[in-house]
Amino acid sequence: MTLSLDFQSTPDAVGEALGRMRAHVKGHGLSPEHVDAVEIVLAEVLNNIVEHAYGADGSSVISMTVTVHKHGVDCVVCDRGLGMPDGKIPCPRRFDAELTDVDDLPEGGFGWGLIHDLASDLRYTREGNENRLSFSIASPVASIT
């Protein structure tokens, strides 16, 4: 129950890869909420690669593997772009909505908060010039066929 894709580091190619992933996971009986969670996390990860690891270079390749099993979904994403700052997964940025004025909130930077909230077993390595990020998104056994 594994989908493996290699695709260009462009927004259009990312959108197509996310659509193929969504069809793959839905085809294995995940609930709509879990399909959405997988898509949100992968969209954040892939868009970060396009924007930050590769920049404007749309000719570079991203590899993605998505495996559905009885406990949820495991994902591995690899690229050959710039490494993570300090060689680590960024910490989520958190703001208290009751204490922070809306005008003081930054325009972006919330993606890693979503990733940390929805995924588990987040692991990042850089070997040579390759980045590898893996994570799991658990789902109830009953929702997977």
Short mmCIF file of the C-alpha atoms (twelve columns), coordinates in Angstrom:
data_MODEL
# 
_entry.id   MODEL 
# 
loop_
_atom_site.group_PDB 
_atom_site.id 
_atom_site.type_symbol 
_atom_site.label_atom_id 
_atom_site.label_alt_id 
_atom_site.label_comp_id 
_atom_site.label_asym_id 
_atom_site.label_seq_id 
_atom_site.Cartn_x 
_atom_site.Cartn_y 
_atom_site.Cartn_z 
_atom_site.pdbx_PDB_model_num 
ATOM 1   C CA . MET A 1   0.000   0.000  0.000   1 
ATOM 2   C CA . THR A 2   2.860   2.346  -0.894  1 
ATOM 3   C CA . LEU A 3   2.868   5.230  -3.346  1 
ATOM 4   C CA . SER A 4   6.283   6.504  -4.483  1 
ATOM 5   C CA . LEU A 5   6.584   9.647  -6.587  1 
ATOM 6   C CA . ASP A 6   9.423   11.745 -7.975  1 
ATOM 7   C CA . PHE A 7   8.398   15.191 -9.241  1 
ATOM 8   C CA . GLN A 8   9.748   18.632 -10.075 1 
ATOM 9   C CA . SER A 9   10.017  21.298 -7.387  1 
ATOM 10  C CA . THR A 10  7.277   23.530 -8.808  1 
ATOM 11  C CA . PRO A 11  3.939   24.512 -7.260  1 
ATOM 12  C CA . ASP A 12  2.069   22.782 -10.110 1 
ATOM 13  C CA . ALA A 13  4.003   19.525 -9.709  1 
ATOM 14  C CA . VAL A 14  3.456   19.642 -5.927  1 
ATOM 15  C CA . GLY A 15  -0.288  20.118 -6.483  1 
ATOM 16  C CA . GLU A 16  -0.394  17.152 -8.856  1 
ATOM 17  C CA . ALA A 17  1.594   14.976 -6.405  1 
ATOM 18  C CA . LEU A 18  -0.776  15.925 -3.579  1 
ATOM 19  C CA . GLY A 19  -3.759  14.978 -5.746  1 
ATOM 20  C CA . ARG A 20  -2.239  11.570 -6.519  1 
ATOM 21  C CA . MET A 21  -1.425  11.044 -2.838  1 
ATOM 22  C CA . ARG A 22  -4.973  11.986 -1.835  1 
ATOM 23  C CA . ALA A 23  -6.475  9.476  -4.277  1 
ATOM 24  C CA . HIS A 24  -4.062  6.792  -3.055  1 
ATOM 25  C CA . VAL A 25  -4.880  7.252  0.639   1 
ATOM 26  C CA . LYS A 26  -8.609  7.590  0.059   1 
ATOM 27  C CA . GLY A 27  -8.485  4.362  -1.927  1 
ATOM 28  C CA . HIS A 28  -7.340  2.556  1.209   1 
ATOM 29  C CA . GLY A 29  -10.275 3.643  3.355   1 
ATOM 30  C CA . LEU A 30  -8.917  6.498  5.451   1 
ATOM 31  C CA . SER A 31  -11.542 8.821  6.867   1 
ATOM 32  C CA . PRO A 32  -11.858 12.234 5.180   1 
ATOM 33  C CA . GLU A 33  -10.337 13.875 8.284   1 
ATOM 34  C CA . HIS A 34  -7.235  11.707 8.121   1 
ATOM 35  C CA . VAL A 35  -6.863  12.235 4.387   1 
ATOM 36  C CA . ASP A 36  -7.055  15.987 5.060   1 
ATOM 37  C CA . ALA A 37  -4.432  15.743 7.828   1 
ATOM 38  C CA . VAL A 38  -2.006  13.886 5.552   1 
ATOM 39  C CA . GLU A 39  -2.568  16.413 2.786   1 
ATOM 40  C CA . ILE A 40  -2.083  19.409 5.086   1 
ATOM 41  C CA . VAL A 41  1.202   18.085 6.468   1 
ATOM 42  C CA . LEU A 42  2.566   17.065 3.065   1 
ATOM 43  C CA . ALA A 43  1.492   20.371 1.509   1 
ATOM 44  C CA . GLU A 44  3.362   22.301 4.207   1 
ATOM 45  C CA . VAL A 45  6.466   20.125 3.869   1 
ATOM 46  C CA . LEU A 46  6.518   20.197 0.070   1 
ATOM 47  C CA . ASN A 47  5.849   23.925 -0.164  1 
ATOM 48  C CA . ASN A 48  8.693   24.551 2.306   1 
ATOM 49  C CA . ILE A 49  10.999  22.539 0.052   1 
ATOM 50  C CA . VAL A 50  9.929   24.494 -3.033  1 
ATOM 51  C CA . GLU A 51  10.251  27.876 -1.292  1 
ATOM 52  C CA . HIS A 52  13.202  27.413 1.042   1 
ATOM 53  C CA . ALA A 53  15.277  24.377 0.100   1 
ATOM 54  C CA . TYR A 54  15.243  24.932 -3.662  1 
ATOM 55  C CA . GLY A 55  14.124  28.535 -4.033  1 
ATOM 56  C CA . ALA A 56  13.340  29.494 -7.611  1 
ATOM 57  C CA . ASP A 57  14.926  26.336 -9.076  1 
ATOM 58  C CA . GLY A 58  11.919  24.491 -10.495 1 
ATOM 59  C CA . SER A 59  14.136  21.918 -12.184 1 
ATOM 60  C CA . SER A 60  15.080  20.053 -8.999  1 
ATOM 61  C CA . VAL A 61  13.428  16.820 -7.921  1 
ATOM 62  C CA . ILE A 62  11.459  15.936 -4.795  1 
ATOM 63  C CA . SER A 63  10.853  12.286 -3.852  1 
ATOM 64  C CA . MET A 64  7.854   11.297 -1.743  1 
ATOM 65  C CA . THR A 65  6.803   7.923  -0.390  1 
ATOM 66  C CA . VAL A 66  3.439   7.463  1.312   1 
ATOM 67  C CA . THR A 67  2.618   4.131  2.951   1 
ATOM 68  C CA . VAL A 68  -0.831  3.317  4.320   1 
ATOM 69  C CA . HIS A 69  -0.979  0.638  7.006   1 
ATOM 70  C CA . LYS A 70  -3.384  -0.410 9.718   1 
ATOM 71  C CA . HIS A 71  -2.085  2.193  12.182  1 
ATOM 72  C CA . GLY A 72  -2.123  5.188  9.826   1 
ATOM 73  C CA . VAL A 73  0.156   6.677  7.204   1 
ATOM 74  C CA . ASP A 74  3.950   6.900  7.081   1 
ATOM 75  C CA . CYS A 75  5.571   9.508  4.836   1 
ATOM 76  C CA . VAL A 76  9.131   10.088 3.680   1 
ATOM 77  C CA . VAL A 77  10.121  13.151 1.669   1 
ATOM 78  C CA . CYS A 78  13.606  13.635 0.199   1 
ATOM 79  C CA . ASP A 79  15.230  16.522 -1.648  1 
ATOM 80  C CA . ARG A 80  18.688  17.808 -2.504  1 
ATOM 81  C CA . GLY A 81  18.100  21.430 -1.579  1 
ATOM 82  C CA . LEU A 82  19.469  23.501 1.274   1 
ATOM 83  C CA . GLY A 83  19.450  21.815 4.675   1 
ATOM 84  C CA . MET A 84  17.255  22.770 7.598   1 
ATOM 85  C CA . PRO A 85  18.494  25.707 9.682   1 
ATOM 86  C CA . ASP A 86  20.855  24.399 12.389  1 
ATOM 87  C CA . GLY A 87  20.343  20.895 10.935  1 
ATOM 88  C CA . LYS A 88  17.125  20.433 12.926  1 
ATOM 89  C CA . ILE A 89  13.378  20.448 12.395  1 
ATOM 90  C CA . PRO A 90  12.124  23.959 13.211  1 
ATOM 91  C CA . CYS A 91  10.161  24.401 16.425  1 
ATOM 92  C CA . PRO A 92  6.566   25.486 15.966  1 
ATOM 93  C CA . ARG A 93  5.816   29.190 16.403  1 
ATOM 94  C CA . ARG A 94  3.037   29.654 18.920  1 
ATOM 95  C CA . PHE A 95  1.027   32.754 19.720  1 
ATOM 96  C CA . ASP A 96  -1.643  33.270 22.341  1 
ATOM 97  C CA . ALA A 97  -4.604  34.661 20.407  1 
ATOM 98  C CA . GLU A 98  -5.918  36.375 23.537  1 
ATOM 99  C CA . LEU A 99  -2.633  38.141 24.257  1 
ATOM 100 C CA . THR A 100 -1.387  38.907 20.747  1 
ATOM 101 C CA . ASP A 101 -2.871  41.677 18.656  1 
ATOM 102 C CA . VAL A 102 -3.790  40.431 15.178  1 
ATOM 103 C CA . ASP A 103 -1.707  43.245 13.645  1 
ATOM 104 C CA . ASP A 104 1.365   41.914 15.503  1 
ATOM 105 C CA . LEU A 105 1.131   38.407 14.060  1 
ATOM 106 C CA . PRO A 106 3.598   37.557 11.297  1 
ATOM 107 C CA . GLU A 107 2.289   36.866 7.802   1 
ATOM 108 C CA . GLY A 108 3.733   33.339 7.687   1 
ATOM 109 C CA . GLY A 109 5.629   30.832 9.768   1 
ATOM 110 C CA . PHE A 110 2.745   28.771 11.072  1 
ATOM 111 C CA . GLY A 111 3.366   25.702 8.899   1 
ATOM 112 C CA . TRP A 112 5.678   23.937 11.315  1 
ATOM 113 C CA . GLY A 113 3.065   24.333 14.044  1 
ATOM 114 C CA . LEU A 114 0.568   22.454 11.864  1 
ATOM 115 C CA . ILE A 115 3.154   19.795 11.048  1 
ATOM 116 C CA . HIS A 116 4.022   19.280 14.729  1 
ATOM 117 C CA . ASP A 117 0.330   19.198 15.701  1 
ATOM 118 C CA . LEU A 118 -0.775  16.667 13.082  1 
ATOM 119 C CA . ALA A 119 2.269   14.396 12.651  1 
ATOM 120 C CA . SER A 120 4.257   12.203 14.995  1 
ATOM 121 C CA . ASP A 121 7.676   10.582 14.831  1 
ATOM 122 C CA . LEU A 122 9.089   13.594 12.973  1 
ATOM 123 C CA . ARG A 123 12.659  12.802 11.954  1 
ATOM 124 C CA . TYR A 124 15.082  14.791 9.837   1 
ATOM 125 C CA . THR A 125 18.482  13.792 8.553   1 
ATOM 126 C CA . ARG A 126 20.888  15.288 6.071   1 
ATOM 127 C CA . GLU A 127 23.281  12.830 4.500   1 
ATOM 128 C CA . GLY A 128 25.650  14.319 1.973   1 
ATOM 129 C CA . ASN A 129 23.497  16.741 0.000   1 
ATOM 130 C CA . GLU A 130 20.180  14.966 0.629   1 
ATOM 131 C CA . ASN A 131 17.504  16.018 3.102   1 
ATOM 132 C CA . ARG A 132 15.206  13.280 4.418   1 
ATOM 133 C CA . LEU A 133 12.120  14.040 6.492   1 
ATOM 134 C CA . SER A 134 9.944   11.221 7.764   1 
ATOM 135 C CA . PHE A 135 6.803   11.284 9.873   1 
ATOM 136 C CA . SER A 136 3.632   9.377  10.689  1 
ATOM 137 C CA . ILE A 137 0.022   10.401 10.919  1 
ATOM 138 C CA . ALA A 138 -1.875  7.971  13.108  1 
ATOM 139 C CA . SER A 139 -5.466  7.010  12.491  1 
ATOM 140 C CA . PRO A 140 -7.872  4.649  14.188  1 
ATOM 141 C CA . VAL A 141 -7.524  1.035  13.052  1 
ATOM 142 C CA . ALA A 142 -11.225 0.972  12.245  1 
ATOM 143 C CA . SER A 143 -10.887 3.633  9.551   1 
ATOM 144 C CA . ILE A 144 -8.441  1.684  7.391   1 
ATOM 145 C CA . THR A 145 -9.432  -1.277 5.228   1 
# 
